[in-house]
Amino acid sequence: MAKALHANSRRYDKAFISINCGALPETLLESELFGYIKGAFTGASSDKRGLFQAADGGTVFLDEIGLTSSALPNAASPGAAGARVPPGGGHAGCQSGRPV
């Protein structure tokens, strides 16, 4: 259903990124969604773009977001709304994908 909505939207020619939120621990999920900068935590040896930034005006489908704690959907809301969100360990925001 999400792919069909994307395919029939104004963003059909942009990225469609799907992530199963319920399959990942929340700390890893946050890193996947928002990315992080080098040194943000032990093992962060380089910057990593998050999925909101990678979508670049396309669609990020947050499958099974209801299986996460109530804090994560609230944290993801600004990114889903197209707001600038900082990567983990960072201060400068990045423009995210926008919802369908």
BAMAR-639171 format. One line per 8 residues: number of its first residue (from 1); their letters; for each residue x, y, z of N, C-alpha, C, O. Coordinates in pm, 1 decimal. Last residue first. Layout:
N
NUM = a = X:Y:Z:X:Y:Z:X:Y:Z:X:Y:Z  ...
This chain:
100
100 = vprgsqcg = 405.5:1135.7:249.5:316.3:1130.0:133.5:184.0:1191.1:171.1:93.0:1197.1:88.3  646.2:1350.8:418.9:545.9:1244.2:414.6:460.7:1250.5:288.8:445.2:1356.7:228.5  980.7:1406.8:303.6:851.3:1458.0:346.5:748.3:1346.8:335.8:762.1:1257.7:252.0  1318.4:1379.5:427.0:1213.0:1346.5:331.3:1081.1:1400.1:385.7:1072.5:1435.1:503.5  1492.6:1665.0:573.8:1448.7:1526.1:564.5:1355.6:1505.9:446.4:1319.0:1600.1:376.0  1780.0:1852.1:596.0:1642.8:1846.7:544.3:1605.4:1701.9:523.4:1679.7:1625.8:461.6  1952.6:1855.1:903.5:1949.4:1820.3:762.8:1804.9:1816.6:719.2:1716.8:1781.4:797.6  2112.8:2072.8:1145.7:2006.5:1987.3:1095.5:2023.0:1955.5:948.2:2098.6:2021.8:877.2
92 = ahgggppv = 2390.4:2065.9:1356.2:2331.2:2120.4:1233.7:2227.3:2022.9:1181.1:2252.9:1902.7:1173.4  2479.2:1907.9:1563.3:2396.7:2023.6:1595.1:2328.1:2080.3:1471.8:2219.3:2136.8:1481.9  2533.6:1560.1:1659.0:2550.2:1680.9:1579.2:2457.3:1791.6:1622.3:2369.0:1772.7:1705.9  2480.4:1321.9:1778.7:2607.5:1384.3:1809.4:2630.3:1514.8:1737.0:2736.5:1575.2:1751.7  2277.1:1220.5:1512.9:2325.1:1191.2:1647.2:2463.7:1249.6:1669.3:2554.0:1229.2:1588.1  2178.1:1505.5:1310.1:2221.7:1367.6:1326.5:2268.7:1345.6:1469.7:2297.2:1442.1:1540.7  1888.6:1717.0:1351.0:2032.1:1695.4:1361.1:2065.3:1546.9:1368.8:1989.4:1469.8:1427.6  1648.2:1804.3:1105.8:1678.0:1727.4:1226.4:1827.8:1702.2:1232.4:1888.8:1669.5:1130.6
84 = ragaagps = 1410.1:2017.0:971.6:1553.2:1988.1:981.1:1579.5:1917.7:1114.0:1538.8:1964.9:1220.1  1098.8:1863.8:869.3:1179.5:1960.1:944.2:1326.8:1922.6:938.3:1362.4:1809.9:904.0  923.7:1687.7:754.7:1010.6:1763.5:666.1:1095.8:1866.9:736.2:1159.0:1949.6:670.5  782.3:1524.1:916.0:713.3:1645.1:871.6:800.0:1732.9:782.0:756.7:1839.4:738.2  963.9:1334.9:987.7:856.0:1294.7:897.8:781.0:1414.9:843.4:722.2:1407.6:735.5  1115.8:1484.6:1166.2:1175.4:1436.1:1041.6:1069.1:1397.9:940.8:1082.9:1425.5:821.6  929.8:1525.7:1376.1:984.7:1639.8:1300.5:1046.3:1597.5:1168.0:1030.6:1667.1:1067.7  871.6:1244.3:1449.7:771.7:1335.1:1392.7:830.5:1454.8:1319.2:785.8:1484.5:1208.4
76 = aanplass = 1058.2:1096.4:1586.2:1059.5:1088.6:1440.7:965.8:1190.1:1376.1:980.3:1219.0:1257.3  994.8:1141.0:1851.3:1124.2:1188.8:1803.0:1128.0:1190.6:1651.0:1193.6:1276.5:1592.1  747.6:1011.1:1860.6:753.6:1155.7:1885.5:884.2:1213.7:1834.6:885.4:1324.1:1780.2  827.8:745.6:1815.0:741.5:814.2:1717.0:740.9:965.4:1736.3:734.4:1040.0:1638.6  992.6:718.6:2057.9:1049.1:720.2:1923.3:956.0:781.7:1819.4:1001.7:864.6:1740.7  827.9:718.0:2286.2:924.9:825.9:2267.1:974.4:832.8:2122.5:996.0:942.1:2070.1  676.7:489.6:2301.3:608.0:612.6:2261.8:705.1:727.3:2235.6:668.6:824.4:2169.4  868.8:222.3:2150.8:816.3:297.1:2265.7:752.2:426.9:2216.9:773.0:467.7:2102.6
68 = tlgiedlf = 737.7:34.5:1866.5:843.7:100.2:1942.1:782.8:173.3:2061.8:660.7:184.8:2073.0  523.5:-51.5:1724.8:586.6:-148.8:1814.2:699.2:-88.2:1896.6:750.9:-153.2:1987.5  449.6:148.4:1551.6:369.4:130.8:1672.3:428.3:30.3:1769.9:388.0:26.6:1886.2  600.9:112.3:1328.2:643.1:216.6:1422.7:567.3:204.2:1554.5:617.7:246.3:1658.6  573.1:-70.1:1113.3:567.4:-119.1:1251.8:617.2:-16.6:1354.3:670.9:-55.7:1458.0  752.6:128.7:882.6:670.7:9.9:907.2:682.7:-32.7:1053.3:792.1:-31.1:1109.7  779.7:412.4:766.8:816.3:362.4:899.7:723.1:246.8:936.5:627.3:264.6:1011.6  903.0:510.5:469.2:791.5:434.8:525.2:838.0:370.3:655.2:925.4:283.6:654.2
60 = vtggdaaq = 986.2:803.0:327.0:1037.8:708.0:425.2:915.7:642.0:489.0:835.2:708.2:554.4  1016.9:937.9:3.3:928.6:881.7:104.6:1005.4:787.6:196.0:1080.9:702.4:149.0  1200.9:1229.2:-95.7:1119.9:1111.9:-128.8:1035.7:1068.1:-10.5:988.4:1151.2:67.0  1370.9:1422.0:-13.3:1246.8:1465.5:-76.3:1155.8:1351.6:-117.8:1046.3:1374.4:-169.1  1584.0:1235.1:67.9:1603.8:1355.8:-11.8:1477.7:1398.4:-88.2:1478.2:1409.2:-210.8  1645.7:997.3:192.3:1523.3:1004.1:111.3:1523.0:1128.0:23.0:1466.8:1125.2:-86.5  1867.1:1055.5:347.8:1886.0:977.1:225.6:1763.6:983.6:134.1:1777.0:976.0:11.9  1747.8:1184.3:564.5:1833.2:1261.3:474.0:1851.0:1187.0:341.8:1850.1:1248.9:235.4
52 = flgrkdss = 1611.6:967.0:673.7:1536.8:1088.9:637.3:1618.6:1171.9:539.4:1564.5:1224.1:441.9  1820.6:786.7:725.1:1724.8:757.2:618.2:1643.3:879.0:577.3:1609.1:894.1:460.1  2137.9:958.5:777.4:2017.3:888.7:819.4:1922.2:869.0:702.9:1940.4:926.8:595.7  2481.0:908.9:705.3:2354.3:976.2:674.6:2238.5:892.3:725.2:2241.0:769.5:716.5  2748.6:906.5:920.2:2651.9:820.8:851.3:2523.8:899.7:829.7:2465.1:951.2:924.8  3100.8:963.3:965.7:2963.7:1014.5:958.5:2875.8:914.3:883.8:2923.4:844.9:794.1  3297.8:717.2:1143.5:3273.2:808.7:1031.8:3129.2:857.8:1038.6:3046.2:800.4:1109.1  3308.5:567.5:1370.0:3436.6:608.9:1312.4:3421.7:700.5:1191.2:3520.3:755.0:1141.6
44 = agtfagki = 3163.3:496.9:1633.4:3121.4:584.3:1523.0:3246.6:644.8:1460.0:3285.9:757.1:1491.5  3267.1:365.6:1851.8:3247.1:289.1:1728.5:3199.6:372.6:1610.7:3196.1:322.8:1498.1  3097.6:547.0:2089.9:3207.0:452.9:2066.9:3175.0:369.0:1943.5:3067.9:309.2:1933.8  2947.8:835.1:1933.2:2947.9:727.0:2031.2:3064.3:635.1:1999.0:3123.2:645.0:1891.4  3024.1:1040.5:1769.7:2900.7:1058.1:1847.1:2889.3:952.3:1957.3:2828.6:976.7:2061.6  3240.7:1012.1:1599.6:3267.2:1039.5:1740.0:3144.3:1055.4:1827.0:3157.1:1081.3:1946.7  3077.8:1136.0:1315.7:3196.0:1068.5:1367.5:3218.4:1110.0:1512.8:3215.5:1228.7:1545.2  2721.8:1153.9:1353.5:2849.8:1208.4:1309.8:2962.5:1131.6:1377.2:2943.9:1070.3:1482.4
36 = ygflesel = 2432.5:983.4:1219.5:2519.6:1027.4:1328.5:2648.5:1082.4:1269.7:2680.1:1060.8:1152.7  2080.1:928.7:1145.3:2222.5:927.7:1116.3:2302.5:968.9:1238.6:2247.6:987.1:1347.3  1807.8:903.0:1180.5:1865.5:1037.3:1187.0:2012.0:1043.3:1149.4:2064.2:1151.8:1123.7  1748.4:626.2:1137.9:1659.3:732.4:1091.9:1728.9:867.1:1079.2:1711.7:937.4:979.6  1964.7:484.3:1250.3:1924.8:460.4:1112.0:1840.1:575.5:1058.1:1858.7:617.5:943.9  1966.1:581.4:1511.7:2083.7:603.1:1427.4:2049.7:583.7:1280.6:2099.1:657.1:1195.1  1714.4:483.0:1592.5:1740.5:628.0:1589.6:1859.6:660.0:1501.5:1855.3:755.6:1424.1  1768.1:207.1:1575.5:1667.6:267.9:1489.3:1687.5:418.8:1479.9:1678.5:476.1:1371.3
28 = lteplagc = 1949.9:171.4:1782.1:1993.2:149.3:1644.8:1896.6:214.4:1547.3:1939.2:271.2:1446.7  1780.5:228.0:1997.2:1901.5:308.7:1977.7:1954.9:292.0:1836.0:2000.8:389.1:1775.8  1574.5:30.7:1970.0:1547.2:173.5:1949.5:1671.8:258.0:1928.3:1669.0:351.6:1848.4  1645.0:-256.5:1765.8:1646.2:-189.9:1896.8:1635.6:-38.6:1875.3:1682.4:13.5:1774.0  1420.2:-353.6:1499.0:1548.0:-298.4:1545.4:1537.0:-244.5:1686.9:1432.3:-192.4:1725.4  1170.1:-426.2:1416.7:1274.8:-528.1:1410.6:1408.6:-480.7:1466.4:1501.3:-560.7:1479.5  997.3:-213.8:1409.3:980.0:-311.0:1515.5:1090.3:-415.1:1521.9:1103.0:-485.3:1622.2  1058.5:-77.4:1172.7:1097.4:-18.8:1301.2:1090.0:-119.7:1415.7:1169.0:-111.4:1509.8
20 = nisifakd = 1163.9:-150.7:880.4:1080.2:-219.1:978.4:1125.3:-174.9:1116.9:1220.8:-230.0:1171.7  1161.5:92.5:629.2:1234.6:33.3:740.8:1134.5:-28.3:837.9:1033.9:33.3:873.0  1199.3:203.1:295.4:1115.1:136.5:394.7:1203.3:77.6:503.7:1307.8:19.4:474.8  1206.2:462.9:71.3:1285.3:388.1:168.4:1191.5:333.6:274.6:1114.4:407.7:335.6  1214.8:580.6:-240.9:1119.3:518.0:-149.1:1203.0:429.4:-58.2:1263.8:332.6:-103.8  1330.0:880.0:-403.3:1354.0:756.5:-327.8:1232.1:711.8:-247.2:1157.4:793.3:-193.2  1134.9:1006.5:-683.5:1234.6:1018.1:-576.3:1241.1:886.0:-499.9:1166.6:792.5:-528.9  924.9:992.3:-852.5:1058.3:981.5:-912.7:1171.1:996.2:-810.4:1288.7:998.2:-846.7
12 = yrrsnahl = 700.5:1034.9:-693.2:718.3:903.2:-755.2:858.7:883.2:-812.1:906.7:770.1:-819.5  609.8:1255.7:-559.7:747.1:1210.2:-531.1:780.6:1077.2:-598.2:879.8:1013.7:-562.7  347.6:1297.1:-600.2:439.4:1388.0:-670.2:584.0:1343.9:-653.9:671.5:1390.2:-727.0  225.4:953.4:-614.3:242.1:1085.5:-554.0:331.9:1172.8:-640.9:385.2:1127.6:-742.3  209.9:692.8:-684.7:107.1:782.0:-738.0:113.7:922.2:-678.8:19.4:1000.4:-691.5  413.9:570.2:-546.1:416.8:565.5:-692.4:316.8:661.1:-756.0:336.8:705.6:-869.1  323.2:602.6:-280.6:443.8:672.3:-327.4:444.1:681.7:-480.5:471.2:787.6:-537.0  104.0:428.8:-282.3:85.2:571.6:-253.4:203.4:652.4:-304.6:185.7:758.2:-364.9
4 = akam = 239.9:189.6:-335.8:139.5:238.5:-430.8:113.1:387.0:-408.7:101.1:463.0:-504.8  394.9:163.9:-107.2:461.5:180.3:-236.8:364.0:233.9:-341.7:402.0:314.5:-426.7  192.9:126.6:84.2:279.5:244.4:91.2:349.6:269.8:-41.9:362.3:384.6:-84.5  82.3:-118.8:0.0:0.0:0.0:0.0:87.4:126.2:0.0:60.6:220.9:-74.0
